[in-house]
């Protein structure tokens, strides 16, 4: 979590950065690193519910747009964060996120979340399944052109965030274990910013964590 805070703070996209966590251990680690932290309830069903609790604190009452970078994306890049934010600040959509072209071998991997969009960039569906499904091999090139891998960053207007968390968890959300399906099922529009590159080393498994640790040490060495 300290890594994510450092990474996002260095991007220069947000006016303020805080880590929301329900873990005393994480909070104490952050404080020792002089990072900003907000300790939240342990009962939240999703990260967005946790973000909403922090957004209601008096310290953040003046912010109109809230950005959520998930802790499993420690190397999220500026274009994804800025792109998701711009989807909302431009007034196009009340909710924003980002995606990049998906590699062919990622489509069948359940830890990789895929998204399909409408022509205006609105998210139609997110899934751990390979979407769009390739029925005929002759359409492989076309699917490769439009297949997108979701990046774990969200932006919300304050009203959209409040609406999202007022909704009960949806069956689609529970089945896929994807919180973004809750607002989609309720008809809230989420725009998807298209970026050219995926983050380096999202963390979903123990092997991912080992690679992320090695990558962080490498980046830290270059900065030293």
N, C-alpha and C positions, 0 to 999 in steps of 0.2 A: 504493500500500500504506500509506503514511503516513496518507492520508485515511481508509482503512478502520480503521486502528488508532485514530485520533482519534475517529471516529464511534462505534465499539463501546465505547471507553473511557468516552465521555460518557453512554452509556445507563444505566449503573448496574445492569446485569443480572448481570455476571460479577464474581467476586472477584479475578480476575487476567486480563490480556489480553496476548497475545504474538503477533507475526506470525511465521509459519513460512514460510521461503523458501529456495530453493536458489541464489538469485542474490546474488553478492557486491555487485553494484551496488545492489540493493534494500536489502540489509542495511546497507550503508554510509549510504545515504540515511536509513534509519530511525534509525540511531545518531546521526546529526547532528541529528535532530529529537527526540532523547532518548526515542525509542520503544523498547519492549522487542522484541527480535528473537531468533529461533533459526534458525541456519543448518542446513539439513538436506541429506540425500542428494539427488543429481540423478536418481536412478533410480526414484523413486516413480511408479507408474502413475496415481495420482489424488491429489486434495487430502486425502482422508481418510487415505490411507497416510502422507502427510506429517504430518498432525496426530497420527497414532498414534506416530510417532517422537518428537515433542515431548512427548507425554503420558507417555512412559516416562522422561523426564528426572527426576532426583531432586527438582528444584524443584517438580514437579507431582504427585508421588506421592500426596499427600493429597487430591487432588480426585476425587470420585466421579462427577461428570458433566462431560463435556467438550463445549464448543460450538464449532462451526466455522462462521464467517462467511466466505464466499468473496470473494476479492479483486475479482471482477467485479460485486459489489453494494456500491459505496461509500456508498450512501445508505440502506442497510437500516434499517428503523425498529424501535423498541423492541418493538411488539406481536409482530412476527415472531420476533425473537430470544427474547423471554420466552415466547412461545407454544410454540416448539419445545422450549425447556428444560423447560417445565411438563409437556409430554407425557411426558417421561422422569422428572422428579423426582416426579411424582404416582404413578409405578409402573404407569401404564397400558401403556406400551410401552418396550422397551429402546432404541429409536431414535426420533428425532423430527425433524420438519421443518415447513415452513409453506407455505401457499398462499393465494391471494386470487382473487376472481372474475376470470375471463379475459374480456377484451374480444373481441368477435366477430372483429375483424381480426387478433387475435393467434393464433387457432387454427390458421391456415394458415402461420404464420411458423416456420421450422425453428429459429431462434435462441431462440424462446420455448418453454420446457419446460412441458408440461401434465401433470396428474396426475388420476387418477380414484381414488376412495376407496370403501371399504365403509361400511356404515351406522354402524359404530363409530369411523370416522375412520382406519382402517388403509389405507395406500396399497396399491392393487391393481396399478397400473402407472404408470410415467412414460414420456413419449414426446415426441419433437419433432414427431410427426404430430398431426393434429387428433383428439383423443380427448375424449369419445366421438364416434365417427363418426356424422354425420347422414345416415342412410339416406333418411328421408322428410322433406321440407320442413315437413310439418305438426308435426314434433316440435322445431322450432327453438326455441320458447319454453322447452320443458323442458330442452333442452341448454344454453341460455343460463343457466338457473337453477343447473345443477350443474357447468358447466365451470370448472375451476380452473387457474390459472397458478402454477407452482412458484416459490418464493422460495429463493435459494441460501443457506440456513442449515440446519445439522444439529446435533442433540444426540445424545450417546451415553452409555450407561453404560460404565464402563471395560471390563467383560467383553464387551459388544456390539461395542465398537470393536476390541478384540483379535480377536474372531471375524471381523468384517468383513475386516480386513486379512490374516487368515490364509487367506482364500479366494483362489483364483486368479481373475484377471479373467474375467468370464463373456462368452460370445458376445453376449448382449443388450447388455451394457455396451459392448463394442467396436463393435457395429453402430450403436447410438444415440449413442455417446460420452457415456453417462450413468452415472457411477459408482454411483449409488444402485440401479441394477438388479442389481448384484452381490449385496447382501444379500437383496433381494427374491427373487431366483431361488433362493437357498439356504434360503428359508423364514423369514428373520428378519422380525419385525413392525416396521414403521415407522409411527408415528402422524403424522398431518398436522394441525397446528393451523390453524384457519381464521381469517384476518384480513380486515379490510374493505378495505384498500388495498395496492396494490403499491408497491415501492420506486420512488423517482424515479430514472430513468436507470441501469438496469443496463447494463453495458459488454460488448458482444459484437462490435462492429464499430468501424472507425475513426470513423464518424459518431457512434456512441454515445460514444466517447472525447471527441470535440470537445464534445458536449453536456454530458458529465459535467464537463469542465474548466470550461466556462462556468458551470455550476450551482455548482460548488465556489467559484469566485471570488465569485459572488453571495452564497452563504451566509457566506463569510469576511468580506465587506464588511458584512453585517448584524451580525456578531458584534463587529466592530471598534469 
